[in-house]
Amino acid sequence: MNTLGFALLGYLLGSIPFAVVTSRLFGLADPRSYGSGNPGATNVLRSGNKLAALLTLLGDAAKGWLAVFLAQQFGGQPQDLAFAGFAAFFGHLHPLFLNFKGGKGVATAAGVLFGFSPWLGLAAMAVWLATIGFFRISSLGSIATAITAPLLALALLDSADMVTAVFCIALLLFWRHSENLQRIRAGTEPRIGEKKGAE
């Protein structure tokens, strides 16, 4: 496979809407019909079904990791892995199967980082957990991770292509959380455990 083929594979994997699939399996409402309308694990959690939310989180992360893993298994070079990973993340944001209206991509981004390097994934997860543990604001954890991920990638990755992919993912993550950032500044962003509001 060439770089375009790996990118297409990554995009198709990223387009799988685990939030919608999991909700249907559990007989829940479409996550696009309540809360933030975001087809992601955070919104599925608002249904009250923690198992469905967990499976959504794991599925969204796994598809990002799998895109990179498959590219590697099929003999892809670092450039191919970078494109596959970014395409999977982009596929979650703009999925083919949901009329190109997807989620924010936090879990999928985490999966891609783990695919690039387990140490990078663990470092990014540590930032996310530390932030939400202290502030109890999920979106702030995502924003903090988006800011630090490129710096972590520079320190832990040898491939300039992968570092560039992480930088692009971080930019899109930050952009997708622009409304959350405004609410954080206004003091109206909900904290973990609150049912009111939307990420």
Contacts in CASP RR format, 6 or more apart in sequence:
PFRMAT RR
TARGET T0000
AUTHOR 0000-0000-0000
METHOD contacts of the structure
MODEL  1
MNTLGFALLGYLLGSIPFAVVTSRLFGLADPRSYGSGNPGATNVLRSGNK
LAALLTLLGDAAKGWLAVFLAQQFGGQPQDLAFAGFAAFFGHLHPLFLNF
KGGKGVATAAGVLFGFSPWLGLAAMAVWLATIGFFRISSLGSIATAITAP
LLALALLDSADMVTAVFCIALLLFWRHSENLQRIRAGTEPRIGEKKGAE
1 9 0 8 1.000
1 71 0 8 1.000
1 74 0 8 1.000
1 76 0 8 1.000
1 80 0 8 1.000
2 80 0 8 1.000
3 79 0 8 1.000
3 80 0 8 1.000
3 83 0 8 1.000
6 67 0 8 1.000
6 70 0 8 1.000
6 71 0 8 1.000
6 74 0 8 1.000
6 76 0 8 1.000
6 80 0 8 1.000
6 81 0 8 1.000
6 83 0 8 1.000
6 84 0 8 1.000
6 87 0 8 1.000
7 83 0 8 1.000
7 84 0 8 1.000
7 86 0 8 1.000
7 87 0 8 1.000
8 87 0 8 1.000
9 67 0 8 1.000
9 70 0 8 1.000
9 71 0 8 1.000
9 84 0 8 1.000
9 87 0 8 1.000
10 64 0 8 1.000
10 67 0 8 1.000
10 70 0 8 1.000
10 71 0 8 1.000
10 84 0 8 1.000
10 85 0 8 1.000
10 87 0 8 1.000
10 88 0 8 1.000
10 91 0 8 1.000
11 87 0 8 1.000
11 88 0 8 1.000
11 90 0 8 1.000
11 91 0 8 1.000
11 96 0 8 1.000
12 96 0 8 1.000
13 63 0 8 1.000
13 64 0 8 1.000
13 66 0 8 1.000
13 67 0 8 1.000
13 88 0 8 1.000
14 63 0 8 1.000
14 64 0 8 1.000
14 67 0 8 1.000
14 87 0 8 1.000
14 88 0 8 1.000
14 89 0 8 1.000
14 90 0 8 1.000
14 91 0 8 1.000
14 92 0 8 1.000
14 95 0 8 1.000
14 108 0 8 1.000
15 91 0 8 1.000
15 92 0 8 1.000
15 95 0 8 1.000
15 96 0 8 1.000
15 97 0 8 1.000
15 98 0 8 1.000
16 63 0 8 1.000
16 95 0 8 1.000
16 97 0 8 1.000
17 39 0 8 1.000
17 95 0 8 1.000
17 97 0 8 1.000
17 98 0 8 1.000
17 102 0 8 1.000
18 40 0 8 1.000
18 55 0 8 1.000
18 56 0 8 1.000
18 59 0 8 1.000
18 60 0 8 1.000
18 63 0 8 1.000
19 31 0 8 1.000
19 39 0 8 1.000
19 40 0 8 1.000
19 41 0 8 1.000
19 43 0 8 1.000
19 44 0 8 1.000
19 56 0 8 1.000
19 60 0 8 1.000
19 103 0 8 1.000
20 30 0 8 1.000
20 31 0 8 1.000
20 32 0 8 1.000
20 39 0 8 1.000
20 98 0 8 1.000
22 28 0 8 1.000
22 44 0 8 1.000
22 52 0 8 1.000
22 55 0 8 1.000
22 56 0 8 1.000
23 29 0 8 1.000
23 30 0 8 1.000
23 31 0 8 1.000
23 44 0 8 1.000
23 47 0 8 1.000
23 52 0 8 1.000
23 56 0 8 1.000
24 30 0 8 1.000
25 52 0 8 1.000
26 49 0 8 1.000
26 51 0 8 1.000
26 52 0 8 1.000
28 44 0 8 1.000
28 47 0 8 1.000
28 49 0 8 1.000
28 52 0 8 1.000
29 47 0 8 1.000
31 37 0 8 1.000
31 38 0 8 1.000
31 39 0 8 1.000
31 40 0 8 1.000
31 43 0 8 1.000
31 44 0 8 1.000
31 47 0 8 1.000
32 38 0 8 1.000
32 39 0 8 1.000
32 98 0 8 1.000
32 101 0 8 1.000
34 43 0 8 1.000
34 46 0 8 1.000
34 47 0 8 1.000
35 43 0 8 1.000
35 46 0 8 1.000
35 197 0 8 1.000
35 198 0 8 1.000
36 42 0 8 1.000
36 43 0 8 1.000
36 197 0 8 1.000
36 198 0 8 1.000
36 199 0 8 1.000
37 43 0 8 1.000
37 198 0 8 1.000
38 102 0 8 1.000
38 103 0 8 1.000
38 104 0 8 1.000
38 198 0 8 1.000
38 199 0 8 1.000
39 98 0 8 1.000
39 102 0 8 1.000
39 103 0 8 1.000
40 56 0 8 1.000
40 60 0 8 1.000
40 103 0 8 1.000
40 104 0 8 1.000
40 105 0 8 1.000
40 107 0 8 1.000
41 53 0 8 1.000
41 54 0 8 1.000
41 56 0 8 1.000
41 57 0 8 1.000
41 60 0 8 1.000
41 107 0 8 1.000
42 53 0 8 1.000
42 138 0 8 1.000
42 199 0 8 1.000
43 198 0 8 1.000
43 199 0 8 1.000
44 52 0 8 1.000
44 53 0 8 1.000
44 56 0 8 1.000
45 53 0 8 1.000
46 195 0 8 1.000
47 53 0 8 1.000
56 107 0 8 1.000
57 107 0 8 1.000
58 107 0 8 1.000
59 107 0 8 1.000
60 92 0 8 1.000
60 105 0 8 1.000
60 107 0 8 1.000
60 108 0 8 1.000
61 107 0 8 1.000
61 108 0 8 1.000
61 110 0 8 1.000
61 111 0 8 1.000
61 114 0 8 1.000
62 111 0 8 1.000
63 88 0 8 1.000
63 92 0 8 1.000
63 108 0 8 1.000
63 111 0 8 1.000
64 85 0 8 1.000
64 88 0 8 1.000
64 89 0 8 1.000
64 92 0 8 1.000
64 108 0 8 1.000
64 111 0 8 1.000
64 112 0 8 1.000
64 115 0 8 1.000
65 111 0 8 1.000
65 112 0 8 1.000
65 114 0 8 1.000
65 115 0 8 1.000
66 88 0 8 1.000
67 84 0 8 1.000
67 85 0 8 1.000
67 87 0 8 1.000
67 88 0 8 1.000
67 112 0 8 1.000
68 81 0 8 1.000
68 84 0 8 1.000
68 85 0 8 1.000
68 88 0 8 1.000
68 111 0 8 1.000
68 112 0 8 1.000
68 115 0 8 1.000
68 116 0 8 1.000
69 115 0 8 1.000
70 84 0 8 1.000
71 80 0 8 1.000
71 81 0 8 1.000
71 83 0 8 1.000
71 84 0 8 1.000
71 85 0 8 1.000
72 81 0 8 1.000
78 158 0 8 1.000
78 159 0 8 1.000
78 161 0 8 1.000
78 162 0 8 1.000
79 159 0 8 1.000
79 161 0 8 1.000
81 115 0 8 1.000
81 116 0 8 1.000
81 159 0 8 1.000
81 161 0 8 1.000
81 162 0 8 1.000
82 116 0 8 1.000
82 159 0 8 1.000
82 161 0 8 1.000
82 162 0 8 1.000
82 164 0 8 1.000
82 165 0 8 1.000
83 161 0 8 1.000
83 165 0 8 1.000
85 112 0 8 1.000
85 115 0 8 1.000
85 116 0 8 1.000
85 165 0 8 1.000
86 112 0 8 1.000
86 165 0 8 1.000
86 168 0 8 1.000
86 169 0 8 1.000
88 108 0 8 1.000
88 112 0 8 1.000
89 105 0 8 1.000
89 108 0 8 1.000
89 109 0 8 1.000
89 112 0 8 1.000
89 169 0 8 1.000
89 172 0 8 1.000
90 172 0 8 1.000
91 108 0 8 1.000
92 102 0 8 1.000
92 103 0 8 1.000
92 105 0 8 1.000
92 108 0 8 1.000
93 102 0 8 1.000
93 103 0 8 1.000
93 104 0 8 1.000
93 105 0 8 1.000
93 172 0 8 1.000
93 176 0 8 1.000
94 100 0 8 1.000
94 101 0 8 1.000
94 102 0 8 1.000
95 101 0 8 1.000
95 102 0 8 1.000
103 176 0 8 1.000
104 142 0 8 1.000
104 173 0 8 1.000
104 176 0 8 1.000
104 177 0 8 1.000
104 199 0 8 1.000
105 173 0 8 1.000
105 176 0 8 1.000
106 142 0 8 1.000
106 145 0 8 1.000
106 173 0 8 1.000
109 149 0 8 1.000
109 169 0 8 1.000
109 173 0 8 1.000
110 121 0 8 1.000
110 124 0 8 1.000
110 125 0 8 1.000
110 128 0 8 1.000
111 121 0 8 1.000
112 165 0 8 1.000
112 169 0 8 1.000
113 120 0 8 1.000
113 121 0 8 1.000
113 124 0 8 1.000
113 149 0 8 1.000
113 153 0 8 1.000
113 166 0 8 1.000
114 120 0 8 1.000
114 121 0 8 1.000
114 122 0 8 1.000
115 121 0 8 1.000
116 153 0 8 1.000
116 157 0 8 1.000
116 159 0 8 1.000
116 162 0 8 1.000
116 165 0 8 1.000
116 166 0 8 1.000
117 156 0 8 1.000
117 157 0 8 1.000
119 156 0 8 1.000
120 149 0 8 1.000
120 152 0 8 1.000
120 153 0 8 1.000
120 156 0 8 1.000
120 157 0 8 1.000
120 166 0 8 1.000
123 152 0 8 1.000
123 156 0 8 1.000
124 145 0 8 1.000
124 148 0 8 1.000
124 149 0 8 1.000
124 152 0 8 1.000
127 141 0 8 1.000
127 144 0 8 1.000
127 145 0 8 1.000
127 148 0 8 1.000
127 149 0 8 1.000
127 152 0 8 1.000
128 141 0 8 1.000
128 142 0 8 1.000
128 144 0 8 1.000
128 145 0 8 1.000
131 137 0 8 1.000
131 140 0 8 1.000
131 141 0 8 1.000
131 144 0 8 1.000
131 145 0 8 1.000
132 138 0 8 1.000
132 140 0 8 1.000
132 141 0 8 1.000
132 192 0 8 1.000
135 141 0 8 1.000
135 191 0 8 1.000
136 191 0 8 1.000
136 192 0 8 1.000
136 193 0 8 1.000
137 184 0 8 1.000
137 189 0 8 1.000
137 190 0 8 1.000
137 191 0 8 1.000
137 192 0 8 1.000
138 192 0 8 1.000
138 199 0 8 1.000
139 177 0 8 1.000
139 180 0 8 1.000
139 181 0 8 1.000
139 184 0 8 1.000
139 189 0 8 1.000
139 199 0 8 1.000
140 180 0 8 1.000
140 184 0 8 1.000
140 189 0 8 1.000
142 173 0 8 1.000
142 177 0 8 1.000
142 180 0 8 1.000
143 173 0 8 1.000
143 174 0 8 1.000
143 177 0 8 1.000
143 180 0 8 1.000
143 181 0 8 1.000
143 184 0 8 1.000
145 173 0 8 1.000
146 169 0 8 1.000
146 170 0 8 1.000
146 171 0 8 1.000
146 173 0 8 1.000
146 174 0 8 1.000
146 177 0 8 1.000
147 170 0 8 1.000
147 174 0 8 1.000
149 166 0 8 1.000
149 169 0 8 1.000
149 170 0 8 1.000
150 163 0 8 1.000
150 166 0 8 1.000
150 167 0 8 1.000
150 170 0 8 1.000
153 162 0 8 1.000
153 163 0 8 1.000
153 166 0 8 1.000
153 167 0 8 1.000
154 163 0 8 1.000
157 163 0 8 1.000
157 166 0 8 1.000
180 189 0 8 1.000
180 199 0 8 1.000
183 189 0 8 1.000
190 196 0 8 1.000
190 197 0 8 1.000
190 198 0 8 1.000
190 199 0 8 1.000
END
